Amino acid sequence: MIKSVIVGSGMMGVVHSEALHRIPGVEVAAIADVNEAAAKKYAEQLGIPKYYTDYKEMLAAEKPDVVHICTPNFLHFEVAKYAMEQGCGVYCEKPLALDSKQGEELTKLAKEKKVPNAVNFNYRNNAMVRDIHERIAGGDAGKVFFVHGHYLQDWLMYDTDFSWRLDPSRNGVSRAVADIGSHWFDTAQFATGKKITRVFAKLNTVIPERIKPLAEVATFAKNDGKGETVKIDSEDLAVIMVEFEDGTLGSTVISQISGGHKNDLMLEVDASKYSMKWEQENADKLHVCDRVDGNRLIYASAGTVTGDAARFAPIPEGHAVAWKDALKNGINEFYEAVKAGTYQNEDQSYATFATGWYVLKIVDACLESSAADKWIEVK
Ligand SMILES: NC(=O)c1ccc[n+]([C@@H]2O[C@H](COP(=O)([O-])OP(=O)(O)OC[C@H]3O[C@@H](n4cnc5c(N)ncnc54)[C@H](O)[C@@H]3O)[C@@H](O)[C@H]2O)c1
């Protein structure tokens, strides 16, 4: 058995635990959270034998093979670095770290320590995103002309909405772009097989003051509107033009204040034979749009998707594969590489620390571009 532990028992800690319980050959030995009541409650609810309030104590006592980092962003660097120094593998939530400098250090340390490493960019592990990837990589869709889309949410649209993501010391300088824009970048790069090498971004904070509640509020939870008024510098939204390594142009709109949009990631790739459009909120379907033959809506199943994407759609059409399946698929891909001992190979189907570092460079370039009001190279 591969022994795993989880740090952070919030929204993502719970989801990681559920995913791990679906993966053969992996045991979840313990969970740590500074909030003891939460650690205890979720250990019991999720069938995890032990809980801790100090992740270092947990790592020393359990000596796990892999730690899953599901804490607020500012702890990713500290926990990942500490774990790798103990020779432990890391499956880290996104963004990998607070900035690309930290991402570089973690990526180099993972290589030096030769430990398994991954970042949870889960959307690339959806069956239909894999289908787009296969259609492009295999040549079926033809030449990529244009890549566009958006990632829109509404959970921060009122000035009374608050979470640790509004605090730069715990979240990092960039909010909407680092939090959800990073997912769009990874999904677009994976689907097309091309890296984003230049950006022109305009970031905007449309709610410059928010009411910070007196007590901590869980992710996506509503608060009662009572608290202190604090100034907000991080962006609520961004409009971003991107250029891929081969000159292909793209664009995306990122927002956390767009009413009615819950987790609305959309990616469209327009290629020379047809266009492909994937909407995360209809995760098991792909629009394949042809000028001559018309538009088709393909439902995920092993028989309808292309090539290797079949592995990600094991059940028949209409038995919808969705968000938690994609997340589990990515974690499974990682553990397959751990089991096979191939995790040091650079080319992995899951996102490695190197991928996470590159995405942080795109986020940094967006911040720089917005401030300088010009195209910036991702470097
Ligand atoms: N991949 C995705 O689709 C996705 C979705 C949501 C969040 N995330 C990422 O997951 C991470 C966690 O987000 P969340 O929404 O679950 O947050 P959350 O606020 O729901 O949970 C964070 C948990 O970490 C705990 N924590 C804080 N400090 C700690 C410490 N020192 N040691 C142990 N535990 C500590 C908190 O008590 C809390 O229980 C973030 O980095 C976020 O960007 C990813």
PDBQT file of the ligand as one rigid body, heavy atoms in Angstrom, charges set to zero:
ROOT
HETATM    1  N1  LIG A 401      -8.425  22.342  -7.783  1.00  0.00    +0.000 N 
HETATM    2  C1  LIG A 401      -9.557  22.986  -7.523  1.00  0.00    +0.000 C 
HETATM    3  O1  LIG A 401     -10.514  22.934  -8.293  1.00  0.00    +0.000 OA
HETATM    4  C2  LIG A 401      -9.655  23.785  -6.249  1.00  0.00    +0.000 A 
HETATM    5  C3  LIG A 401     -10.902  24.238  -5.783  1.00  0.00    +0.000 A 
HETATM    6  C4  LIG A 401     -10.938  24.937  -4.585  1.00  0.00    +0.000 A 
HETATM    7  C5  LIG A 401      -9.767  25.214  -3.892  1.00  0.00    +0.000 A 
HETATM    8  N2  LIG A 401      -8.568  24.782  -4.393  1.00  0.00    +0.000 N 
HETATM    9  C6  LIG A 401      -7.308  25.040  -3.660  1.00  0.00    +0.000 C 
HETATM   10  O2  LIG A 401      -7.298  24.223  -2.504  1.00  0.00    +0.000 OA
HETATM   11  C7  LIG A 401      -6.647  24.892  -1.431  1.00  0.00    +0.000 C 
HETATM   12  C8  LIG A 401      -7.567  24.881  -0.218  1.00  0.00    +0.000 C 
HETATM   13  O3  LIG A 401      -8.754  25.549  -0.555  1.00  0.00    +0.000 OA
HETATM   14  P1  LIG A 401     -10.124  25.262   0.202  1.00  0.00    +0.000 P 
HETATM   15  O4  LIG A 401     -11.169  25.916  -0.622  1.00  0.00    +0.000 OA
HETATM   16  O5  LIG A 401     -10.246  23.819   0.520  1.00  0.00    +0.000 OA
HETATM   17  O6  LIG A 401      -9.882  26.096   1.532  1.00  0.00    +0.000 OA
HETATM   18  P2  LIG A 401     -10.662  25.991   2.896  1.00  0.00    +0.000 P 
HETATM   19  O7  LIG A 401     -10.568  27.331   3.508  1.00  0.00    +0.000 OA
HETATM   20  O8  LIG A 401     -12.002  25.365   2.694  1.00  0.00    +0.000 OA
HETATM   21  O9  LIG A 401      -9.792  24.939   3.742  1.00  0.00    +0.000 OA
HETATM   22  C9  LIG A 401      -8.469  25.195   4.147  1.00  0.00    +0.000 C 
HETATM   23  C10 LIG A 401      -8.203  24.365   5.405  1.00  0.00    +0.000 C 
HETATM   24  O10 LIG A 401      -6.823  24.494   5.741  1.00  0.00    +0.000 OA
HETATM   25  C11 LIG A 401      -6.742  24.556   7.155  1.00  0.00    +0.000 C 
HETATM   26  N3  LIG A 401      -5.466  25.112   7.573  1.00  0.00    +0.000 N 
HETATM   27  C12 LIG A 401      -5.087  26.413   7.654  1.00  0.00    +0.000 A 
HETATM   28  N4  LIG A 401      -3.826  26.492   8.134  1.00  0.00    +0.000 NA
HETATM   29  C13 LIG A 401      -3.396  25.232   8.343  1.00  0.00    +0.000 A 
HETATM   30  C14 LIG A 401      -2.185  24.654   8.837  1.00  0.00    +0.000 A 
HETATM   31  N5  LIG A 401      -1.133  25.417   9.207  1.00  0.00    +0.000 N 
HETATM   32  N6  LIG A 401      -2.094  23.304   8.952  1.00  0.00    +0.000 NA
HETATM   33  C15 LIG A 401      -3.144  22.531   8.597  1.00  0.00    +0.000 A 
HETATM   34  N7  LIG A 401      -4.311  23.011   8.127  1.00  0.00    +0.000 NA
HETATM   35  C16 LIG A 401      -4.440  24.347   7.993  1.00  0.00    +0.000 A 
HETATM   36  C17 LIG A 401      -7.943  25.398   7.554  1.00  0.00    +0.000 C 
HETATM   37  O11 LIG A 401      -8.258  25.258   8.929  1.00  0.00    +0.000 OA
HETATM   38  C18 LIG A 401      -9.007  24.843   6.614  1.00  0.00    +0.000 C 
HETATM   39  O12 LIG A 401      -9.694  23.744   7.203  1.00  0.00    +0.000 OA
HETATM   40  C19 LIG A 401      -6.306  26.288  -1.930  1.00  0.00    +0.000 C 
HETATM   41  O13 LIG A 401      -4.955  26.362  -2.284  1.00  0.00    +0.000 OA
HETATM   42  C20 LIG A 401      -7.167  26.478  -3.173  1.00  0.00    +0.000 C 
HETATM   43  O14 LIG A 401      -6.575  27.287  -4.162  1.00  0.00    +0.000 OA
HETATM   44  C21 LIG A 401      -8.515  24.071  -5.538  1.00  0.00    +0.000 A 
ENDROOT
TORSDOF 0
